[in-house]
């Protein structure tokens, strides 16, 4: 590589550091490596640091009120990217999907037998920590701009709450800003605190021209707070939050063809040609339009047969009458009134109202009504929940919650397309890079 190549790479890295200079979650080891690389490159090209990038944003500008919208949009963008990655790979770690890939890291992760050097695991950690820190930093900056009581503050708090929520649902434990590892309950508590702030700020502004946006944020935060409370075991609060959400409410994560980073990450592995993602046995051949699959198998990257998933219920463009492929522009409903209805039903238990709700959901899936009660009704409620929220990042948190309560639904035995057997991993783990740079881990 010559100096011109070095200059181009370093300019990109420097610009990225300026754009993300608030991402405090990165480990000390990573920062030292980056600093060492920068010094080495500078020594090799003496005029490298003289390069001007007039289009970049300097660190000092990040407190400029004129950039408020840019900062908030950055929080949303980071969450949507992290959510797409998490939805894909948490489904593999749960029982939603399987892979047939030549990559060793993918194989080990798919087998639930990975360690702290696994690339897929590390990607989940880095993306969610970046989304979390982006929101935390943005809230501090908005306060400094005098926008601490604005809808933008409610917005970054709500998205930050969901970043903490996914960390709690997906990771065995996770530190925050070089802290000691936090338990899932501690992370859920932080998520709820952010949702509560979002609700309070948006409620104070819920009138006039702000009414529609404020109401949307209040509903988004109430769904998240209900979900976190349920999984934390606080059923009273879960019911209180969920009861405030209209059944028709929907909040979307948006994806586009603008850049690869903005694509729906489920499209590439599940495409008809050359796929590597398939429907797992737990969801295979259900004949349910909510989680459809291709009628015939396709060969994965290792030439094993897969049934790639098609557009599920919670993805925009879904139709019960027509099976469609997942597209890079398919948006995903990540917070809904339907989820709030499931939370209310679970908290209420095996009541006649819960049975009526279960049968209404079975009708959406072209299933006949059932007449069950007690534990059988709760089991059927879980079954319908799994179908309704297929490939939306819900399943791993649910399986971990059920496991704590004594019901193990994680896949066991021989992996469907390998000769290997499933391992024991039931959650993402702290990667080695964090362990190496965080003295508290």
N, C-alpha and C positions, 0 to 999 in steps of 0.2 A: 504494500500500500504506500503511495507516495504522499507528499505533504498536502496536495490538493484534496486527496481522499480524506486524510486526517482532518483537514480544515472543515470539510463538509460534515463529517461525523461529529466533530466537536461543536460546531455551530448548532447542529440539531440538538445535541445533548445539553448545551448551555441554554438554548431556548426552552427546552423542556424543563430544565431546572428552574428557570425564571418563571415559567407558567405554573410550576408546581412547587414553588419554594416553600410552601407551607405544609407539605406532606411529611409531617414529623414522625409518621409511623415507621419509616424506613429504618432498617437496623443500622447500628454504628458500623458494622462490618461492611455493609453495602456502601455507606457513605465514604468510608475509607478507600474502598476499591475505586469508587468513582473519582475521588480526589486524586488518588495515585495515577489513574489513567489520564486524567486531565493534565497533571504535571508532566507526565512522560510525553504526551502529545505536544505540549507546549515546548518542551525541550527540543523535540525533533523538528519543529517548525517555528522559528524564532518570531515570525510576524503574525502568528496565529491569533493572539489576543487582540490584535488591531482590527479584526474583522468587525464591521458594523452591521447590525441587523435592525434597521429602522422600523420594521413591522412588529418587533417583539415587545412584550409588556415587561417593564422593569418592576422589581420587587416593590419599590416605593409607590408605584402607581396603584397597587392593590388596595390602598386605602382611599382612593379617589372615588367620591360618590358617583361620578359619571360612569364608573365601571360596575355599579351595583347589579345591573341586570346580567352582565357578563359573568359575574361571580356566582350569582344564583343559578344561571343556566349551566355553569360548570358543575355545580352540585348535582343537578338533575342528570346531566350527561354521565357523570361518574357512576351514579346509582344505576342508571339504565344499563350501562355496560356491565357492571358487577352483577346485576340481577340476571342478565342474559346468560352469563357464564355460570352463575350459581344454579340457575334453573336446569341447565344442561347437565352439569356434573353431579349435582345433588341427586338428580333422578337416577344416575348410574350408581351412586352409592346407596340409594334406597332400593326399591324393587320395581321402578318404572321402566327402566331401559337397560339394554346390554350393548356391548360393543364388539366389533371384530376389527381390530386395528393391528398394524405392524409395530407400533411404537411401544417400547417396554413400559414407559410410565403410564400410558393409557391402559395397558394390559394389567399392570399391578393394581392400579386404582380400581379398574373394573372388577377385579377379583376380590376387592376389599382386603387387600394384603399389601399395603404400601407403607413406606416409612417417611421420615421427615425430610428426605431429599426428593420426594416425588414432585415432578413438575406440575401435574394437574392439581394436586393439593396446594402447592405453593401459589399457583395462579388464583385459586379461590381466595386464599388468604390476602394476597396483595390487592386484588380488586376490591374486596369488601373493606379492607383497612383504608384504602385510598378514598373510597366513597364515604366512609365514616369520618375520616379526618377532614376531607373536603367540606363536609357539612359543619363539623365542629368549628373549623377555622372561619368559614363564611359567617357563622353566627357571631363570632367575635368581631369580625370586620364590620358587619352590619351595625353592631352596637357602636363601634367607633365612628361610623358615618352618621350616627343619629337616627338609624332606621331600626332600632331595637323593638319598636312596636308596630312594625309594618307587616303587610301581607308577605313580603319577601322573607321576613324573619320566621313567620309561621311556616312558610314553604320549606326553608332549609331545615327547620326543626322537624317537620314531618318526614322529609326524606332522610334526614339523619337518624330518626327513630327507626325507619325500616332497615337502614344499614346495620344498626346495632341488633335489630331483631333477627336478621339473617345470620349474623355472627353467632348469636345465641343459639339459634336453631341448628346450625350446621356444624359448629365447632365444639369439640369436647371442652375446650377452654380457650381463652384468647386474652392476651394483654392489650392494654391501650396506652399508647405513648410511653413505652418502656416500663410499664407497671409490671407487677407480678401478674400471672395469669388470673383472669376473672372467670368465675363459674358462669354457666348459662343463666342462672337466676340473677346474678349480679348484672349481666349484660341485658337481660330482660328489664330489670329495674331502670337501667339507663335509657333503654328504649322508651319505656313508659313515661319517664320524666320529660323526654323530648316531645312525645305526643301530647302530654298535658300542656306543655308550653305552647305548642302549635295551636291547640284547641283554645286556650285562654286568649292568645293574641288575635286569632281569627275571629273569635266570638265578639271581642271588643270592636271589631271593624265590620261586623256583619250587618251592613245597612247600605242603602243607596247603591251607588255604582259598584261598590265592593261586594255586594251581597252574594252574587253567584260564585265568585272566586273564593270568598271566605267560607261559604257553605261547603264547597268542594273540599277545601282543606280540612274543615272540621270533620267531615265524613271520612276522609282518608285517614286522619289521625285516630278517629274512634275505632275504625276497623283494626288498625295496627295495635292500638292499646288493648282492645278486646283479645286479639290474638296473643299478644305478649302476656296478658294477665292469665288467660287460659293455660298457657304452657308453663307459666310460673306457679300455677296451682291456686290462683286467687279467683275462684269461681264467682264470687259476689261482684267483684270489679269487672270481670269479663262480661257478665250479664248486663251490668250497668252501661258499659261502653257500647256493647253490641245492640242494645235496645234502642239506641239513638240513631241508628243507621237505616235509611230507607232501603227496602228490599231491592229497589231498582238501581241503587248506586253502583257506579263502576269507575275505577281509576286505572289508566293505562300507562304502561311503559312503551314508549314509541321507538320504532326502528325504521331505518331508511337505507337507501342505496348510495347515500352520499360518500361514505367511506366504509372500509371493512369493519372498523371499530363500531360503526353505527348499525351494522347489520344485525338481524335476529340470528343469534349464534346457533340456533337449533336447525337452521336450513341446511348448511353444508353437510353435517353428518347424517341427515335423514333424507337426503335427496334420492331420487329414483336411481340415478346412475352413480355407481361408485360410492355407495353409502358406507358408514361404519357404525351407525346407530340403529338398533332394532328394538321393537317392543319386547319387554321382559315377559316371561311366562305368566306372572301374576296378572297381566293385563292383556294377554294374547287371546285372540279368538273369542272376544266377549260379544261381538256383534252389537256393540254400543256405539252410536254415532258420536258420543262425546269424546271418545278416545280411539279414533279409527286407525286402521293400518292398511297397508297395501294388500290386495287379495292374494298376491303371489310373492314368494321370497325373492330377494336379490342377494348377490354375492358381495360380502364385505371385503375389506382390504386384504384379509387373509383367506379369502375364497370360501368362507363359511356362510351359510344361508341366514339372512336377516329379513325381518318384516319391518321396514322403516315406518315410523309413526307418521301419520298425516295430520292435517290441521285439527287440533283438539278444540273443545268447547270454548275455552277461555282466550282463544286467539281470534283477533278480528278477521272477518271473512268466513268464519265457520258457518256451515249450513248442515242441518240434519239430513237434507235431501241430496246433497252432493259432496262426495269426498274430494278434498283438495290438498295439494302439497303445502307444506310450510314454506313460506317465502321469506326472503331477507327483509322484506318490508312488513311482515306480519307483526302487528302490535299485540301486547299481552295485557290482560286484565289482572293486575296484581293485588288490588284491594276492591272488594265488592260487597254489596248488600247481601248477596247469597252467602258469602263466607260468614257474615254476621248472623244470618239465619241458622247456619250450621252450629255456630258457637252457642246460640240460645238453645237450640235443640239438645246439644250435648250437656249443657249445664242443667237443663230441666230434666233430663234423663228419659227413661222409658215410659213416656206418657202417651195418651191417645193423640195429642197434638204432634208429638214426634213421629208417631206412626203415619199420620196423615202427611207430614212433611216428607218422610222417606218415600212414600208411595207416589207423591207428586214428582220427586226426583227420578224414581224408577220409570215413570211415564215418559220423561224426557229421553231416557235411555232405551225406549221401546221394550221395557220389561213389565210383566204383569204385576199387579199389586200383591203384597204379602200380608199375612195376618200373624204377626209375631209379637212377642213381648219380652220384657226383661233383658237378659244378656244378649239374646238373639237379636233383639231390636237395636241395641247399641252396636252390635257387630255389623248389622246391615246399614246403620247410619255411617259407620266408618267406611264401609264398602262404597256407598254412594258418594261420600266426600272424596274418596280417592279418584273416582271416575270424573267427578265434576272439576277437580283441580289438577288433572293430569298435566304434567310437564310445566307447572307453574312455580316450582320451588317450594311447594307445601309439604311434599311427601316425606322428606327426610326428617324434618322437625316432628311430624306426626309419628313416624316409626320410633323415633327416640322417646317421645312422650309415652307411647303405648308400652315400650320396653320397660320404662321406669315403673309403670303400673302393673307389670307382670305378663304382658302379652308381647311375645317376640314374633314379629312379622318380617324380619329381615330374611333375605334368601339364604338358603343353606344347601349343602351338598355340592354336586358337580356343576360347574359353570356351563350354561347351555351350549356354548360353541367352542369351548376349550376342553382339554383333558384334565385341567386343573380343577381344584375345589375352592369354594368360597373361603375367604379368610374371616377374621373376626372384627375388622374395622367397622364401626357404626357411626363415625363422625370424622370430619376433617380434623387434622392435628396441626399444632404449631410447627411451622417449617424450621429447618436447621438455620437458615439465615437469621431469623428472629432470635433463636436460641444463642447464636454466636455473638450477636450484637446487643442483647438485652441482659444485663447482669442480674435481673430479677426473675429470670426464667430458669 
